Amino acid sequence: MMNAPFIPSRRTLLKSISSGFGYLAYASLAAEESSKAGRKNLSVRSPHFPARAKQVIFLCMKGGPSHVDTFDYKPELQKRNGEPWRGGPARLLSSAQEFKQHGESGLHISSLFPHLAKNHADDLCVINSMHTDLPNHPQAYAQLHTGSFQFVRPSLGAWSLYGLGSSNQNLPGFVTLNPPSDMGGANNYGSAFLPAIYQGAKIGGGQLPALFSALSGKTEEPGPPMKNIDNPHVSRKTQRAQIDLIAGLDQRKLEHDHYHPEIEGSIQSFELAYRMQDEIPDVLDIQSEPESIQKLYGVGRSGDGDRFAKQCLLARRLVESGVRFVEVTAPTSWDHHSLLNQNLAKSSEVTDQPIAALLTDLKNRGMLKDTLVVWSGEFGRTPYAQGLGDGRDHNNKGYSMWMAGGGVKGGYAHGSTDDFGYKAIDKPVHIHDLHATILHLLGLDHERLTYNYAGREFRLTDVYGNVVTDIVA
C-alpha cells in the first residue's frame, strides 16, 4: 500500500503556491524579454502573411504640393476662377497647368510631370482623397512620418524594419537621404522607444557629392583612388579587437543597469559601422553605373536636379543591396504661398525626370513588383488664392499622393475631393489608413505589429487605421 502524500500546514502550502505563481510570472517576463532581445537586431523575420512588397522607397515632397495643380483635376475650379470662396474675400484660383489623360488607364496628370505622365501613368495608384489632422508643417510632417503630431513616436521606416528586419547585415536597414533638420528633425526617421538599431541612417544632402567621392575613393583629382573609409594606420584585425573591447565594457555596464537603450544603441552602431566598411563604398559609388543609366536619371544636370537624380539612383542601389526602407527628401520646397506657377515649375522640373527614371529602372530590373514607391507631401494646398493671388495656402482636408509597384493597382485613381479640391468626400483616406496599407503591403498587420513600452502596447497606427483594400492589386 502506498504512503499517503504529505500535506503541509496551510501557511506552508500558501507560501509554496505563491512561490509557484512568482515563478510563472518570472518565466512569462523572461520569455517577453527574450522575444524583445531577438528583435534587437536586423535579422530577417517572417511577415504576418504573404507580402506584396519587400522594400519601400518613400519620395518625400516636403512643403505640401498643390494637388489641384498636379494630380487632382477640377474642371469646376477652372470654370469658376476668380469667384469668391464661400462668400469671403478669398477668390477661387484655377490651375494654370494643362491636365490630360495618359496611358491606357486615362489617368489625369498635369503638364508639370511630362516624363512621369508619358512613361508611367499606368503604374501609378493615385489617392485623391488623402487628409490629415492639422494644416501646420511641423505637426503634419511628423504625423506623415510617425503617425503622431503630439508625441515622439517611432517612424514608419523604423516600424517596417522592426517588423521585417533586413536581408543585408552589412548595411543599415533604413536609410534616409537629405532629411530636413527642421520639421522635427531626427524624430521623423527615429526609432523613439524601439531599439536604436531600427532608426534611420542619415545621409545628408549638400555634402552628397563629396561623400560619394570620399566613400568610393574616387575623386576629381588625378592619381590613384583612395579608400577614405579605411584607416591606413589601423588594420581590420586591430579594429575588430578595439570594437570587441568597447562592446565588452558596454555589455558589462548594460548588465549592471539592466535597461539602457543608449548603451544598446552604441554597441549595435559600432558593430554595424565595422561591417559597413566592406560594402558601403561600392553601394555609394554611383559613378560605376553605366552612362546610359546616369543619363536616364539626369545625373550631371545643374543644381538640385543633379542632386535629386543622384539620390534617386542611390535609392535604387540601396534597395537592390537589401536595404528595407529608403526615404528620399526632394531638395526643393513645395510650400508655394506665392509665385505658385513659377515655383511649381521649378520643383517639378527637379523631380520629374529622376522619379520617372527610378520607376523605369526598377521595372527594367524586375524590382518594381517587389518595391513599393510612395510619393507624398504632408498635405495639399487650397483651391483659393492667397496673398496677391499668385499662391495657395495649406490644406489638410483633402490632397493627393501616389504609390507604384509593390502590390498596388496601377493606372488607378482612388477617392476624390469636392468639386474645388478643398475636402476629401469620396472614400477618404487618413494618414493612419495610409500607414496601415503600407504595412499590409509589406505583409504586416498594423494591429499585430506592437511594442510594449511604459506598460502598454504601442503601434504605428495607435488605435486607428484601416487598410485601403481597394488599391491592392
C-alpha positions in Angstrom: 0.0 0.0 0.0 1.4 3.4 -1.0 2.1 6.0 1.7 -0.4 8.9 1.8 1.1 12.2 0.4 2.4 14.6 3.0 0.0 17.6 3.5 1.9 20.7 4.8 0.3 23.2 7.1 -2.0 25.9 5.5 0.7 28.5 5.9 3.4 26.4 4.3 1.0 25.5 1.4 0.2 29.1 0.7 3.9 30.0 0.7 4.7 27.3 -1.8 1.8 28.2 -4.0 2.8 31.9 -4.0 6.4 30.9 -5.0 4.9 28.9 -7.9 2.9 31.9 -9.1 6.0 34.1 -8.8 8.0 31.6 -10.9 5.3 31.6 -13.5 5.3 35.4 -13.6 9.1 35.5 -13.9 9.0 32.9 -16.7 6.5 35.0 -18.6 8.6 38.2 -18.2 11.8 36.3 -19.1 10.1 35.0 -22.3 8.9 38.5 -23.2 12.4 40.0 -22.7 13.9 37.1 -24.7 11.5 37.9 -27.5 12.4 41.6 -27.4 16.1 40.7 -27.4 15.6 38.6 -30.5 14.1 41.7 -32.2 17.1 44.0 -31.3 18.9 43.0 -34.4 18.4 43.3 -38.2 17.9 39.6 -38.9 15.2 38.8 -41.4 11.8 38.0 -39.8 8.8 36.4 -41.4 5.8 38.7 -42.2 2.4 38.1 -40.7 1.1 37.0 -44.1 2.5 36.8 -47.7 3.9 40.2 -48.6 3.3 42.1 -51.8 6.3 44.3 -51.3 9.7 43.6 -49.9 11.0 47.1 -49.6 9.9 50.7 -49.7 11.2 53.9 -51.4 9.5 56.9 -49.9 9.8 60.0 -52.0 9.0 62.9 -49.7 7.9 66.2 -51.2 8.3 68.5 -48.2 6.1 71.6 -48.1 2.8 70.3 -49.4 2.4 70.0 -53.2 -0.7 71.6 -54.7 -2.9 68.6 -55.6 -5.2 70.7 -57.8 -2.2 71.6 -60.0 -0.7 68.1 -60.1 -2.9 65.0 -59.9 -6.4 66.2 -58.9 -8.1 67.6 -62.0 -11.0 70.0 -61.1 -13.0 71.3 -64.2 -15.4 73.2 -61.9 -12.5 75.1 -60.4 -11.3 76.0 -63.9 -14.8 77.4 -64.8 -15.2 79.5 -61.6 -11.8 81.1 -61.5 -11.9 84.4 -59.6 -15.3 83.8 -57.9 -15.5 84.5 -54.1 -14.7 81.5 -51.9 -17.7 80.8 -49.6 -18.7 84.4 -49.5 -15.4 85.6 -48.1 -12.6 87.8 -49.5 -10.6 84.9 -50.9 -11.0 84.1 -54.6 -11.0 80.7 -56.4 -7.8 80.2 -58.3 -7.9 77.9 -61.3 -4.9 75.8 -62.2 -2.6 77.2 -64.9 -1.5 73.7 -65.7 -2.9 71.6 -68.6 -4.4 68.3 -67.4 -4.6 65.4 -69.9 -5.4 61.8 -69.6 -2.5 59.4 -70.1 -1.9 55.8 -70.7 -4.4 53.1 -71.3 -6.0 53.9 -67.9 -6.6 57.5 -68.8 -5.2 58.8 -65.6 -5.3 62.6 -65.3 -1.8 64.1 -64.8 -0.9 67.7 -65.2 1.7 69.1 -67.6 4.1 69.5 -64.7 5.2 65.9 -65.0 5.8 65.1 -68.7 8.2 62.2 -68.0 6.0 60.6 -65.4 2.9 61.0 -67.5 4.4 59.6 -70.7 6.1 56.6 -69.2 4.2 55.6 -66.0 0.6 56.7 -66.0 -0.4 53.0 -65.9 1.9 52.3 -63.0 0.6 55.0 -60.6 -2.1 54.4 -58.0 -3.2 57.9 -57.1 -5.1 58.6 -53.9 -7.0 61.9 -54.4 -8.8 61.7 -51.0 -6.0 62.0 -48.5 -6.5 64.0 -45.4 -4.6 64.7 -42.2 -5.3 66.3 -38.8 -3.6 69.8 -38.9 -2.6 72.3 -41.6 0.8 73.2 -39.9 4.0 71.9 -41.4 5.8 70.5 -38.3 2.8 68.7 -37.0 1.6 67.3 -40.3 5.2 66.3 -41.3 5.6 64.4 -38.0 2.2 62.7 -38.5 3.2 61.7 -42.0 6.3 60.0 -40.7 5.3 58.7 -37.3 1.5 58.7 -37.1 1.5 61.2 -34.3 1.8 65.0 -34.3 1.7 65.3 -30.5 4.3 62.8 -29.2 7.7 61.4 -30.3 6.9 58.0 -31.8 8.8 55.5 -34.0 8.9 56.4 -37.7 7.3 54.4 -40.4 10.7 53.2 -41.6 11.6 52.1 -38.1 8.4 50.1 -37.7 8.9 48.4 -41.0 12.5 47.4 -40.1 11.4 46.2 -36.6 8.7 44.0 -38.2 10.8 42.5 -41.0 14.5 43.0 -40.4 17.0 43.4 -43.2 18.4 41.0 -45.7 21.8 42.6 -45.6 23.5 42.7 -42.2 26.3 44.9 -43.6 24.1 47.9 -44.3 21.6 49.8 -42.3 18.1 48.5 -42.8 16.7 52.0 -43.0 18.4 54.9 -44.8 17.2 58.5 -45.2 18.7 60.7 -47.9 18.7 64.5 -47.4 16.3 64.7 -44.4 15.4 68.2 -43.2 16.9 69.5 -40.0 13.7 71.3 -39.2 10.1 70.0 -39.2 11.0 67.7 -36.2 14.5 66.8 -37.5 15.7 63.3 -36.4 12.3 62.4 -34.9 11.0 61.9 -38.4 13.4 59.0 -39.0 14.0 58.0 -35.4 13.1 54.8 -33.5 11.8 56.5 -30.3 11.2 53.7 -27.8 12.0 50.9 -30.3 15.6 49.7 -30.0 18.1 52.1 -31.6 19.1 49.7 -34.3 15.9 50.5 -36.1 16.4 54.2 -36.5 17.2 55.6 -40.0 20.8 56.1 -41.0 21.1 59.7 -42.3 23.0 60.7 -45.4 22.7 64.4 -45.8 22.0 66.5 -48.9 24.5 69.2 -49.6 27.5 67.0 -48.8 26.4 64.1 -51.0 28.8 64.7 -53.9 31.8 64.9 -51.5 30.5 61.9 -49.6 30.3 59.8 -52.7 33.9 60.7 -53.5 35.2 60.1 -50.0 33.5 56.7 -49.5 34.0 55.3 -53.0 37.6 56.6 -53.1 37.1 58.2 -56.5 37.9 61.9 -56.8 38.2 64.5 -59.5 42.0 64.8 -58.8 44.5 62.8 -60.9 46.2 59.9 -59.3 45.1 56.6 -57.7 41.8 56.5 -55.8 42.0 56.5 -52.0 39.7 54.3 -50.0 39.0 57.0 -47.4 36.7 54.8 -45.4 39.7 52.7 -44.5 42.1 53.7 -41.7 45.7 53.3 -43.1 47.2 53.2 -39.6 44.9 50.5 -38.1 44.4 47.1 -39.6 41.0 45.5 -39.8 42.1 42.9 -37.2 43.0 45.7 -34.8 39.7 47.5 -35.4 37.9 44.2 -34.6 39.8 43.9 -31.3 39.1 47.6 -30.4 35.3 47.2 -31.1 35.2 43.9 -29.1 36.9 45.7 -26.2 34.4 48.6 -26.3 31.5 46.2 -26.7 32.6 44.2 -23.7 32.8 47.2 -21.5 29.4 48.4 -22.7 28.0 45.0 -22.1 29.2 44.9 -18.5 27.6 48.3 -18.0 24.4 47.1 -19.6 24.2 44.0 -17.4 24.7 46.2 -14.3 22.0 48.7 -15.4 19.7 46.1 -16.9 18.0 48.6 -19.2 20.0 51.2 -21.0 18.9 51.9 -24.7 21.8 54.3 -25.3 24.3 51.6 -24.5 22.5 49.1 -26.6 22.5 51.6 -29.5 26.2 52.2 -29.0 27.0 48.5 -29.2 24.9 48.0 -32.3 26.1 51.1 -34.1 29.8 50.3 -33.7 29.2 46.8 -34.9 27.2 47.9 -37.9 29.8 50.6 -38.8 32.5 48.0 -38.7 30.6 45.7 -41.1 29.7 48.6 -43.4 33.3 49.1 -44.4 33.2 46.1 -46.7 30.1 47.1 -48.7 29.1 50.8 -48.3 31.9 52.2 -50.6 30.6 50.1 -53.6 26.9 50.8 -52.9 27.5 54.6 -52.9 29.7 54.5 -56.0 27.1 55.7 -58.4 29.8 56.6 -60.9 30.2 52.9 -61.6 26.7 52.9 -63.2 26.6 52.8 -67.0 26.5 56.2 -68.6 23.1 55.3 -70.1 21.6 54.8 -66.6 23.2 58.1 -65.3 21.7 59.9 -68.2 18.3 58.3 -67.7 18.2 59.7 -64.1 19.6 63.1 -65.2 22.9 62.9 -63.4 25.0 65.8 -64.5 22.2 68.3 -64.6 22.7 71.6 -62.8 22.0 72.3 -59.1 19.2 70.5 -57.4 18.3 68.4 -60.5 21.7 66.7 -60.3 21.5 66.2 -56.6 18.0 64.6 -56.7 19.0 62.4 -59.7 21.9 61.0 -57.6 19.6 60.5 -54.6 17.0 58.5 -56.7 19.8 56.4 -58.3 21.3 55.8 -54.9 17.8 54.7 -53.6 17.7 52.1 -56.2 21.2 50.8 -55.4 20.3 50.7 -51.7 17.1 48.6 -52.1 18.9 46.4 -54.6 21.6 45.8 -51.9 19.0 44.7 -49.4 18.1 47.9 -47.5 14.5 47.6 -46.4 13.3 51.2 -46.3 14.8 54.2 -48.1 13.4 57.8 -47.8 14.4 60.4 -50.3 13.5 64.0 -49.5 13.4 66.2 -52.5 15.9 69.1 -52.3 13.2 71.6 -53.3 10.3 73.1 -51.4 6.6 72.7 -52.4 5.4 75.4 -49.9 4.2 77.8 -52.6 2.4 80.6 -50.8 3.4 82.9 -53.7 4.8 82.7 -57.2 2.9 79.5 -57.5 3.3 78.7 -61.2 6.9 79.8 -61.3 8.0 77.8 -58.3 5.8 74.8 -59.1 7.5 74.5 -62.4 10.9 74.6 -60.7 10.1 71.9 -58.2 8.5 69.7 -60.8 11.4 70.0 -63.2 13.9 69.0 -60.4 11.9 65.8 -59.5 10.0 64.6 -62.6 12.8 63.0 -64.7 14.6 61.3 -61.7 11.4 59.8 -60.4 10.3 58.6 -63.8 13.8 57.1 -64.3 13.6 55.4 -60.9 10.3 53.7 -61.9 11.7 52.7 -65.3 14.9 51.4 -63.8 13.1 49.3 -61.1 10.7 47.9 -63.8 13.5 47.0 -66.2 15.3 45.1 -63.4 12.2 43.3 -62.4 12.2 45.0 -59.0 9.1 47.3 -59.2 6.8 44.4 -58.4 8.6 43.9 -55.1 9.3 47.6 -54.3 6.6 50.0 -53.1 7.4 53.5 -54.3 5.5 56.2 -52.3 5.2 59.9 -53.4 3.7 62.3 -50.9 3.9 65.6 -49.0 2.5 66.4 -45.6 -0.7 68.0 -47.0 -2.0 69.8 -50.1 -3.0 73.4 -51.0 -6.2 75.4 -51.0 -8.3 75.9 -54.2 -8.4 79.7 -53.4 -5.7 82.2 -53.9 -3.5 83.6 -51.1 -1.9 87.0 -50.7 -1.5 88.7 -54.0 -3.4 86.0 -55.7 -0.4 84.0 -57.1 -0.1 81.4 -54.3 -2.1 78.8 -52.3 -2.3 78.2 -48.6 -2.1 75.0 -46.6 -4.9 72.4 -46.9 -5.0 69.3 -44.7 -8.7 68.4 -45.5 -8.0 67.0 -49.0 -4.9 66.3 -51.1 -3.3 63.8 -53.4 -0.4 61.3 -53.2 0.5 58.2 -55.2 2.1 54.8 -54.9 3.5 52.5 -57.6 4.7 48.9 -57.6 4.7 46.7 -54.5 1.2 45.2 -55.0 -0.9 48.3 -55.7 -3.2 48.8 -58.6 -1.6 50.7 -61.5 -3.4 53.3 -63.5 -6.0 53.8 -60.8 -7.4 56.9 -59.0 -8.9 56.3 -55.6 -11.4 58.6 -53.9 -11.9 62.2 -54.6 -12.2 65.7 -53.1 -15.2 68.0 -53.7 -15.6 70.0 -57.0 -13.0 72.5 -55.9 -10.4 70.2 -54.3 -11.0 71.5 -50.8 -12.1 68.5 -48.8 -12.0 64.7 -49.3 -15.5 63.5 -49.7 -15.4 60.1 -51.5 -13.5 57.2 -49.9 -11.4 59.5 -47.6 -8.0 58.1 -46.6 -6.4 59.3 -43.4 -2.7 59.1 -42.6 -3.4 56.2 -40.3 -5.1 54.3 -43.2 -2.1 55.0 -45.4 0.3 53.6 -42.8 -1.9 50.6 -42.2 -2.0 49.9 -46.0 1.8 50.3 -46.4 2.4 47.8 -43.6 -0.2 45.5 -45.2 1.6 45.5 -48.5 4.8 44.6 -46.6 2.9 41.6 -45.1 2.4 43.2 -41.7 -0.8 43.5 -39.7 -0.8 47.0 -38.3 -2.8 45.8 -35.3 -0.4 43.0 -34.5 2.9 44.9 -35.0 3.2 46.2 -31.5 5.9 47.1 -28.9 5.4 47.1 -25.2 6.5 50.4 -23.7 5.6 52.1 -20.4 3.1 49.5 -19.6 1.1 49.5 -22.8 1.3 48.1 -26.3 2.1 50.7 -28.9 1.7 50.5 -32.7 2.2 52.8 -35.6 -1.5 53.5 -36.2 -2.3 54.0 -32.4 -5.9 52.8 -32.1 -6.9 53.8 -35.6 -6.4 52.9 -39.3 -8.0 50.7 -41.9 -6.3 49.0 -44.8 -7.4 50.6 -48.1 -8.2 47.3 -49.8 -9.5 49.0 -53.0 -6.0 49.9 -54.0 -4.4 46.5 -53.5 -3.9 44.6 -56.8 
